[in-house]
Amino acid sequence: MNNLSTEILFSLLGILIFCSAFFSGSETALMSLNRYKLKHLVKSGHHGAIIANWLLDRPDRLIGLILIFNNFVNILASAIATIIGLRLFGEPGIAIATGLLTLVILIFSEVTPKTLAANNPERIAYPASYILKPLLTIAYPLVIVINFISNNLLRLLGFNNQDVEGTLSKEELRSIVNETDHLIPRKHQKMLLSILDLEAVTIEDIMIPRNEIIALDFTNEWSVLKEQISTSLHTRLPVYSGDKEKLIGIIHLKNVLPLLSNDNTKKDDLKDIIRDPYFIPEGTSLNRQLLNFQKHQRRVGFVVDEYGELKGMVTLEDILEEIVGEFTTDPANTLSDDIYPQEDGSYLIEGSINIRELNRVMHWELPTKEAKTVNGLILEYLENIPEVGTSILINRYPIEIIQIKNNSIKKIRVSKRLKAKSK
């Protein structure tokens, strides 16, 4: 090398610095690739992505390859810089060459290419893969030896070097969805986040309480049943005999309409169109129940506790509303039987209303961890049965007890939420 001219040595040094920049940038680019987008490109047949994915299947092998060549070119560049320094400045040239080369490699072979690669991983990683793959073939024996020594050293130090499957936790997936404002409409984001929450919500959180189930009592006369069916706002009606605990089944109005138009129809004719009830154990998650509805081809289920007692009813629509929101498009018609807007901006609310449903409709943030209904929330908060006129503050919502009946809160008034105190 001492026989080469200084001009040639400068040219070789420039080439080595460029090679060092290539290996540094390639490493950062490949490690910065979005693995899920990479897998999508692999499925679509992108050749560069296929090679990059193959290289990333064994990251220890890839890192070993890049570091071997990167250190080789850096050491060779240091030797050439030393020769140039000696020729130009004599003995002091060694220190000068070392300092200048360190600065040049830091700027042009480390910081700049790695920053560029981190900001544009795909533009650098895929073309670089075409070069790294044949280099791996050439240096494969050396890479294997180095990785063998390195992996065994890690095991001696107590580290497990097994490949870890790149899975996402629910919270990580939630963060990804929240950060895709420019790709996914906000409404679709809320739907995806709601799907992630289905596992944490049980049917008890959304079910219609037993006392609010609108059903047909089969012990009534046919004229009474006929009137109730013809005026029903629901397409499916449970049928019981004397007590809601004695469920007979459920009927679909489309099957009843032909009977209503026939003057010879009798009450017993309903038995032929009553479908057996479908029971759901309490504590079932919405995610599981959605799959169960699909499996059993059902749209309505009755929630029972561990003793088999009826607690409420849940429908497929109730679960879907947890994902897509209310189906009712007119806010004035939403839960009009349970929420009464007042002129002063407050709301009169039935104590039996489900808290999650109330929060969803009104965009409120009342606690939902323990109690399921507004009545349960207030009783849990006060730990006793309050008197009419009692006022409390729950999560900055002023609440006044308006009506109490049979040791249960029947109606409350909720005023505008107070602003949080500034710290």
Contacts in CASP RR format, 6 or more apart in sequence:
PFRMAT RR
TARGET T0000
AUTHOR 0000-0000-0000
METHOD contacts of the structure
MODEL  1
MNNLSTEILFSLLGILIFCSAFFSGSETALMSLNRYKLKHLVKSGHHGAI
IANWLLDRPDRLIGLILIFNNFVNILASAIATIIGLRLFGEPGIAIATGL
LTLVILIFSEVTPKTLAANNPERIAYPASYILKPLLTIAYPLVIVINFIS
NNLLRLLGFNNQDVEGTLSKEELRSIVNETDHLIPRKHQKMLLSILDLEA
VTIEDIMIPRNEIIALDFTNEWSVLKEQISTSLHTRLPVYSGDKEKLIGI
IHLKNVLPLLSNDNTKKDDLKDIIRDPYFIPEGTSLNRQLLNFQKHQRRV
GFVVDEYGELKGMVTLEDILEEIVGEFTTDPANTLSDDIYPQEDGSYLIE
GSINIRELNRVMHWELPTKEAKTVNGLILEYLENIPEVGTSILINRYPIE
IIQIKNNSIKKIRVSKRLKAKSK
1 9 0 8 1.000
1 79 0 8 1.000
1 80 0 8 1.000
1 83 0 8 1.000
2 83 0 8 1.000
4 12 0 8 1.000
6 84 0 8 1.000
6 87 0 8 1.000
6 88 0 8 1.000
9 80 0 8 1.000
9 83 0 8 1.000
9 84 0 8 1.000
10 84 0 8 1.000
12 80 0 8 1.000
13 77 0 8 1.000
13 80 0 8 1.000
13 81 0 8 1.000
13 84 0 8 1.000
14 77 0 8 1.000
16 73 0 8 1.000
16 74 0 8 1.000
16 76 0 8 1.000
16 77 0 8 1.000
16 80 0 8 1.000
17 77 0 8 1.000
17 104 0 8 1.000
17 105 0 8 1.000
17 108 0 8 1.000
17 109 0 8 1.000
19 69 0 8 1.000
19 73 0 8 1.000
20 70 0 8 1.000
20 73 0 8 1.000
20 74 0 8 1.000
20 77 0 8 1.000
20 105 0 8 1.000
20 109 0 8 1.000
21 108 0 8 1.000
21 109 0 8 1.000
21 110 0 8 1.000
21 112 0 8 1.000
21 113 0 8 1.000
22 113 0 8 1.000
22 128 0 8 1.000
22 131 0 8 1.000
23 66 0 8 1.000
23 69 0 8 1.000
23 70 0 8 1.000
23 73 0 8 1.000
24 70 0 8 1.000
24 109 0 8 1.000
24 110 0 8 1.000
24 113 0 8 1.000
24 114 0 8 1.000
24 117 0 8 1.000
25 113 0 8 1.000
25 114 0 8 1.000
25 116 0 8 1.000
25 117 0 8 1.000
25 124 0 8 1.000
25 128 0 8 1.000
26 66 0 8 1.000
26 117 0 8 1.000
26 124 0 8 1.000
26 125 0 8 1.000
26 128 0 8 1.000
26 131 0 8 1.000
26 132 0 8 1.000
27 62 0 8 1.000
27 63 0 8 1.000
27 66 0 8 1.000
27 70 0 8 1.000
27 114 0 8 1.000
27 117 0 8 1.000
28 113 0 8 1.000
28 114 0 8 1.000
28 117 0 8 1.000
28 118 0 8 1.000
28 121 0 8 1.000
29 117 0 8 1.000
29 118 0 8 1.000
29 120 0 8 1.000
29 121 0 8 1.000
29 122 0 8 1.000
29 124 0 8 1.000
29 125 0 8 1.000
29 128 0 8 1.000
30 52 0 8 1.000
30 55 0 8 1.000
30 56 0 8 1.000
30 62 0 8 1.000
30 121 0 8 1.000
30 125 0 8 1.000
30 128 0 8 1.000
30 129 0 8 1.000
31 59 0 8 1.000
32 117 0 8 1.000
32 118 0 8 1.000
32 121 0 8 1.000
32 125 0 8 1.000
33 52 0 8 1.000
33 56 0 8 1.000
33 121 0 8 1.000
33 122 0 8 1.000
33 125 0 8 1.000
34 121 0 8 1.000
35 56 0 8 1.000
35 166 0 8 1.000
38 49 0 8 1.000
38 52 0 8 1.000
38 53 0 8 1.000
38 56 0 8 1.000
39 53 0 8 1.000
41 49 0 8 1.000
42 49 0 8 1.000
42 50 0 8 1.000
42 53 0 8 1.000
46 126 0 8 1.000
48 126 0 8 1.000
48 127 0 8 1.000
48 129 0 8 1.000
48 130 0 8 1.000
49 126 0 8 1.000
51 126 0 8 1.000
51 129 0 8 1.000
51 130 0 8 1.000
51 133 0 8 1.000
52 125 0 8 1.000
52 126 0 8 1.000
52 129 0 8 1.000
54 133 0 8 1.000
55 61 0 8 1.000
55 62 0 8 1.000
55 129 0 8 1.000
55 132 0 8 1.000
55 133 0 8 1.000
55 136 0 8 1.000
56 62 0 8 1.000
60 147 0 8 1.000
60 150 0 8 1.000
60 151 0 8 1.000
60 161 0 8 1.000
61 136 0 8 1.000
61 143 0 8 1.000
61 147 0 8 1.000
62 132 0 8 1.000
62 136 0 8 1.000
64 143 0 8 1.000
64 146 0 8 1.000
64 147 0 8 1.000
64 150 0 8 1.000
65 132 0 8 1.000
65 135 0 8 1.000
65 136 0 8 1.000
65 139 0 8 1.000
65 143 0 8 1.000
66 132 0 8 1.000
68 139 0 8 1.000
68 142 0 8 1.000
68 143 0 8 1.000
68 146 0 8 1.000
69 135 0 8 1.000
69 139 0 8 1.000
74 105 0 8 1.000
74 109 0 8 1.000
77 101 0 8 1.000
77 105 0 8 1.000
78 98 0 8 1.000
78 101 0 8 1.000
81 97 0 8 1.000
81 98 0 8 1.000
81 100 0 8 1.000
81 101 0 8 1.000
82 94 0 8 1.000
82 97 0 8 1.000
82 98 0 8 1.000
84 97 0 8 1.000
85 93 0 8 1.000
85 94 0 8 1.000
85 96 0 8 1.000
85 97 0 8 1.000
86 93 0 8 1.000
86 94 0 8 1.000
86 97 0 8 1.000
89 96 0 8 1.000
116 124 0 8 1.000
117 124 0 8 1.000
117 125 0 8 1.000
136 143 0 8 1.000
151 161 0 8 1.000
154 161 0 8 1.000
155 161 0 8 1.000
168 176 0 8 1.000
170 196 0 8 1.000
170 199 0 8 1.000
173 196 0 8 1.000
174 193 0 8 1.000
174 196 0 8 1.000
177 184 0 8 1.000
177 189 0 8 1.000
177 192 0 8 1.000
177 193 0 8 1.000
177 196 0 8 1.000
178 189 0 8 1.000
178 193 0 8 1.000
180 189 0 8 1.000
181 189 0 8 1.000
184 192 0 8 1.000
191 323 0 8 1.000
191 324 0 8 1.000
194 322 0 8 1.000
194 323 0 8 1.000
194 324 0 8 1.000
194 325 0 8 1.000
195 323 0 8 1.000
197 322 0 8 1.000
198 285 0 8 1.000
198 286 0 8 1.000
198 287 0 8 1.000
198 290 0 8 1.000
198 319 0 8 1.000
198 322 0 8 1.000
198 323 0 8 1.000
199 285 0 8 1.000
199 286 0 8 1.000
199 287 0 8 1.000
200 285 0 8 1.000
201 285 0 8 1.000
201 286 0 8 1.000
201 322 0 8 1.000
201 356 0 8 1.000
202 282 0 8 1.000
202 283 0 8 1.000
202 284 0 8 1.000
202 285 0 8 1.000
202 286 0 8 1.000
203 280 0 8 1.000
203 282 0 8 1.000
203 283 0 8 1.000
203 284 0 8 1.000
203 285 0 8 1.000
203 286 0 8 1.000
203 289 0 8 1.000
203 303 0 8 1.000
203 314 0 8 1.000
204 282 0 8 1.000
204 283 0 8 1.000
204 303 0 8 1.000
204 311 0 8 1.000
204 372 0 8 1.000
205 286 0 8 1.000
205 354 0 8 1.000
205 356 0 8 1.000
205 368 0 8 1.000
205 372 0 8 1.000
206 286 0 8 1.000
206 314 0 8 1.000
206 318 0 8 1.000
206 319 0 8 1.000
206 321 0 8 1.000
206 322 0 8 1.000
206 354 0 8 1.000
206 356 0 8 1.000
206 357 0 8 1.000
207 303 0 8 1.000
207 311 0 8 1.000
207 312 0 8 1.000
207 313 0 8 1.000
207 314 0 8 1.000
207 318 0 8 1.000
207 354 0 8 1.000
208 312 0 8 1.000
208 313 0 8 1.000
208 314 0 8 1.000
208 315 0 8 1.000
208 318 0 8 1.000
209 311 0 8 1.000
209 312 0 8 1.000
209 352 0 8 1.000
209 354 0 8 1.000
209 373 0 8 1.000
210 244 0 8 1.000
210 310 0 8 1.000
210 311 0 8 1.000
210 312 0 8 1.000
210 313 0 8 1.000
211 352 0 8 1.000
212 352 0 8 1.000
213 238 0 8 1.000
213 244 0 8 1.000
213 312 0 8 1.000
213 313 0 8 1.000
214 232 0 8 1.000
214 234 0 8 1.000
214 237 0 8 1.000
214 238 0 8 1.000
215 237 0 8 1.000
215 238 0 8 1.000
215 239 0 8 1.000
215 240 0 8 1.000
215 244 0 8 1.000
216 225 0 8 1.000
216 228 0 8 1.000
216 229 0 8 1.000
216 237 0 8 1.000
216 238 0 8 1.000
216 239 0 8 1.000
216 240 0 8 1.000
216 251 0 8 1.000
217 240 0 8 1.000
217 241 0 8 1.000
217 242 0 8 1.000
218 225 0 8 1.000
218 239 0 8 1.000
218 240 0 8 1.000
218 241 0 8 1.000
218 242 0 8 1.000
218 248 0 8 1.000
218 267 0 8 1.000
218 270 0 8 1.000
219 241 0 8 1.000
219 242 0 8 1.000
220 228 0 8 1.000
221 267 0 8 1.000
222 265 0 8 1.000
222 266 0 8 1.000
222 267 0 8 1.000
225 267 0 8 1.000
225 270 0 8 1.000
226 260 0 8 1.000
228 237 0 8 1.000
229 237 0 8 1.000
229 253 0 8 1.000
229 256 0 8 1.000
229 260 0 8 1.000
230 260 0 8 1.000
232 253 0 8 1.000
234 253 0 8 1.000
235 252 0 8 1.000
235 253 0 8 1.000
235 254 0 8 1.000
236 250 0 8 1.000
236 251 0 8 1.000
236 252 0 8 1.000
236 253 0 8 1.000
236 299 0 8 1.000
236 300 0 8 1.000
236 315 0 8 1.000
237 250 0 8 1.000
237 251 0 8 1.000
237 253 0 8 1.000
238 244 0 8 1.000
238 247 0 8 1.000
238 249 0 8 1.000
238 250 0 8 1.000
238 277 0 8 1.000
238 300 0 8 1.000
238 302 0 8 1.000
238 313 0 8 1.000
239 247 0 8 1.000
239 248 0 8 1.000
239 249 0 8 1.000
239 250 0 8 1.000
239 251 0 8 1.000
239 270 0 8 1.000
239 274 0 8 1.000
240 246 0 8 1.000
240 247 0 8 1.000
240 248 0 8 1.000
240 249 0 8 1.000
241 248 0 8 1.000
244 310 0 8 1.000
245 309 0 8 1.000
245 310 0 8 1.000
247 277 0 8 1.000
247 302 0 8 1.000
247 310 0 8 1.000
248 274 0 8 1.000
248 277 0 8 1.000
249 274 0 8 1.000
249 275 0 8 1.000
249 276 0 8 1.000
249 277 0 8 1.000
250 274 0 8 1.000
250 275 0 8 1.000
250 277 0 8 1.000
250 278 0 8 1.000
250 300 0 8 1.000
251 270 0 8 1.000
251 273 0 8 1.000
251 274 0 8 1.000
251 275 0 8 1.000
252 273 0 8 1.000
252 275 0 8 1.000
255 273 0 8 1.000
256 270 0 8 1.000
256 273 0 8 1.000
259 265 0 8 1.000
259 269 0 8 1.000
259 270 0 8 1.000
259 273 0 8 1.000
277 301 0 8 1.000
277 302 0 8 1.000
278 296 0 8 1.000
278 298 0 8 1.000
278 300 0 8 1.000
278 301 0 8 1.000
278 302 0 8 1.000
279 301 0 8 1.000
279 302 0 8 1.000
279 303 0 8 1.000
279 304 0 8 1.000
279 308 0 8 1.000
280 289 0 8 1.000
280 292 0 8 1.000
280 301 0 8 1.000
280 302 0 8 1.000
280 303 0 8 1.000
280 304 0 8 1.000
280 314 0 8 1.000
281 303 0 8 1.000
281 304 0 8 1.000
281 306 0 8 1.000
282 303 0 8 1.000
282 304 0 8 1.000
282 305 0 8 1.000
282 306 0 8 1.000
282 311 0 8 1.000
284 292 0 8 1.000
286 319 0 8 1.000
286 322 0 8 1.000
289 314 0 8 1.000
289 319 0 8 1.000
290 316 0 8 1.000
290 319 0 8 1.000
292 298 0 8 1.000
293 299 0 8 1.000
293 316 0 8 1.000
293 319 0 8 1.000
298 316 0 8 1.000
299 315 0 8 1.000
299 316 0 8 1.000
299 317 0 8 1.000
300 313 0 8 1.000
300 314 0 8 1.000
300 315 0 8 1.000
300 316 0 8 1.000
301 313 0 8 1.000
301 314 0 8 1.000
301 315 0 8 1.000
302 310 0 8 1.000
302 312 0 8 1.000
302 313 0 8 1.000
303 310 0 8 1.000
303 311 0 8 1.000
303 312 0 8 1.000
303 313 0 8 1.000
303 314 0 8 1.000
304 310 0 8 1.000
304 311 0 8 1.000
305 311 0 8 1.000
317 327 0 8 1.000
320 327 0 8 1.000
321 327 0 8 1.000
321 360 0 8 1.000
322 356 0 8 1.000
322 360 0 8 1.000
325 360 0 8 1.000
326 334 0 8 1.000
326 360 0 8 1.000
326 361 0 8 1.000
328 334 0 8 1.000
334 361 0 8 1.000
335 353 0 8 1.000
335 357 0 8 1.000
335 358 0 8 1.000
335 361 0 8 1.000
337 350 0 8 1.000
338 349 0 8 1.000
338 350 0 8 1.000
338 352 0 8 1.000
338 353 0 8 1.000
338 358 0 8 1.000
339 347 0 8 1.000
339 348 0 8 1.000
339 349 0 8 1.000
339 350 0 8 1.000
339 353 0 8 1.000
339 358 0 8 1.000
339 361 0 8 1.000
339 362 0 8 1.000
340 347 0 8 1.000
340 348 0 8 1.000
340 349 0 8 1.000
341 347 0 8 1.000
342 348 0 8 1.000
342 413 0 8 1.000
344 415 0 8 1.000
345 415 0 8 1.000
345 416 0 8 1.000
346 413 0 8 1.000
346 414 0 8 1.000
346 415 0 8 1.000
346 416 0 8 1.000
347 362 0 8 1.000
347 413 0 8 1.000
347 414 0 8 1.000
348 402 0 8 1.000
348 411 0 8 1.000
348 412 0 8 1.000
348 413 0 8 1.000
349 358 0 8 1.000
349 374 0 8 1.000
349 411 0 8 1.000
349 412 0 8 1.000
349 413 0 8 1.000
349 414 0 8 1.000
350 374 0 8 1.000
350 410 0 8 1.000
350 411 0 8 1.000
351 373 0 8 1.000
351 374 0 8 1.000
351 375 0 8 1.000
351 408 0 8 1.000
351 409 0 8 1.000
351 410 0 8 1.000
351 411 0 8 1.000
351 412 0 8 1.000
352 373 0 8 1.000
352 374 0 8 1.000
352 375 0 8 1.000
352 410 0 8 1.000
353 373 0 8 1.000
353 374 0 8 1.000
354 372 0 8 1.000
354 373 0 8 1.000
355 366 0 8 1.000
355 367 0 8 1.000
355 368 0 8 1.000
355 371 0 8 1.000
355 372 0 8 1.000
355 373 0 8 1.000
355 374 0 8 1.000
355 377 0 8 1.000
356 368 0 8 1.000
356 372 0 8 1.000
358 364 0 8 1.000
358 366 0 8 1.000
358 374 0 8 1.000
359 365 0 8 1.000
359 366 0 8 1.000
359 368 0 8 1.000
364 397 0 8 1.000
364 417 0 8 1.000
365 395 0 8 1.000
366 374 0 8 1.000
366 377 0 8 1.000
366 394 0 8 1.000
366 395 0 8 1.000
366 397 0 8 1.000
367 377 0 8 1.000
367 394 0 8 1.000
367 395 0 8 1.000
370 377 0 8 1.000
370 380 0 8 1.000
371 377 0 8 1.000
371 379 0 8 1.000
371 380 0 8 1.000
374 409 0 8 1.000
374 412 0 8 1.000
375 408 0 8 1.000
375 409 0 8 1.000
375 410 0 8 1.000
376 409 0 8 1.000
377 394 0 8 1.000
378 386 0 8 1.000
378 392 0 8 1.000
378 394 0 8 1.000
378 399 0 8 1.000
378 401 0 8 1.000
378 409 0 8 1.000
378 412 0 8 1.000
379 385 0 8 1.000
379 409 0 8 1.000
381 392 0 8 1.000
381 394 0 8 1.000
382 390 0 8 1.000
382 392 0 8 1.000
385 404 0 8 1.000
385 407 0 8 1.000
386 392 0 8 1.000
386 401 0 8 1.000
386 404 0 8 1.000
386 409 0 8 1.000
387 401 0 8 1.000
387 404 0 8 1.000
388 401 0 8 1.000
388 402 0 8 1.000
388 403 0 8 1.000
388 404 0 8 1.000
389 400 0 8 1.000
389 401 0 8 1.000
389 402 0 8 1.000
390 400 0 8 1.000
390 401 0 8 1.000
391 398 0 8 1.000
391 399 0 8 1.000
391 400 0 8 1.000
391 401 0 8 1.000
392 398 0 8 1.000
392 399 0 8 1.000
393 399 0 8 1.000
393 418 0 8 1.000
396 417 0 8 1.000
396 418 0 8 1.000
396 419 0 8 1.000
396 420 0 8 1.000
397 414 0 8 1.000
397 415 0 8 1.000
397 417 0 8 1.000
397 418 0 8 1.000
398 414 0 8 1.000
398 415 0 8 1.000
398 416 0 8 1.000
398 418 0 8 1.000
399 412 0 8 1.000
399 413 0 8 1.000
399 414 0 8 1.000
399 415 0 8 1.000
400 412 0 8 1.000
400 413 0 8 1.000
400 415 0 8 1.000
401 409 0 8 1.000
401 412 0 8 1.000
402 410 0 8 1.000
402 411 0 8 1.000
402 412 0 8 1.000
402 413 0 8 1.000
403 409 0 8 1.000
403 410 0 8 1.000
403 411 0 8 1.000
404 410 0 8 1.000
END
